[in-house]
Amino acid sequence: MAGASQKEDEPITAINVTPLVDVCLVLVIIFMAVAPMAVTLGIKVFETRPSTAEGKSSVDENVNIRITQDGQISVNGLKTDGLTFRGVLAAALTSSKDKMVIVTADARNKVGLVVEVLDASKQAGALKLAVMKADMPAGSGT
């Protein structure tokens, strides 16, 4: 029953491409449906170069956030807690020229806290974010 011109003793030499085409079309449809969901939103991270700092606002005009090892957060040298952090940050951003926030954290800080601070900064209106690693004290190992 393979074809009218084939005898019973001959092997099947014709390839049926219909199942192959069906599988390929299903895969194309699946990829077309999943592709828009694969794009994720996030924070763009660019590597800094020495020449980018020239001619920019001074460091004093930016908002400096410092996160200590024990989780204390200070905005421009003013210590805050979880309740007043967003208000102090919003007030500091209104006086900032470039709306740039520089987050300085120790190497042992929890990533979750740093991400929360970055997210709060973005929600408060920061246009640029920078992350810096704090210098290790002279006596500490690691």
Residue pairs with C-beta under 8 A, 6 or more apart in sequence:
2 12
2 14
3 14
6 12
43 118
43 122
43 129
48 130
56 98
57 97
57 98
57 100
59 102
61 96
61 97
61 98
62 96
62 98
62 100
62 101
62 102
63 75
63 76
63 89
63 92
63 93
63 96
63 100
63 101
63 102
63 121
63 126
64 75
64 76
64 77
64 102
64 104
65 73
65 74
65 75
65 89
65 101
65 102
65 103
65 104
65 117
65 121
66 73
66 74
66 77
66 104
66 105
66 134
67 73
67 103
67 104
67 105
67 106
67 109
67 113
67 114
67 117
68 74
68 106
69 106
69 108
69 109
71 109
71 110
71 113
72 79
73 79
73 80
73 81
73 85
73 117
74 80
75 85
75 88
75 89
75 92
76 92
78 88
80 88
80 89
85 120
86 120
86 123
86 124
89 101
89 120
89 121
89 124
90 124
90 125
93 99
93 101
93 121
93 124
93 125
93 126
98 127
98 128
99 125
99 126
99 127
99 128
100 126
100 127
100 128
100 129
100 130
101 118
101 121
101 126
101 128
101 129
101 130
102 130
102 131
102 132
103 114
103 117
103 118
103 121
103 129
103 130
103 131
103 132
104 132
104 133
104 134
105 113
105 114
105 131
105 132
105 133
105 134
106 133
106 134
106 136
107 133
107 134
107 136
107 142
114 131
118 129
118 131
121 129
122 129
136 142
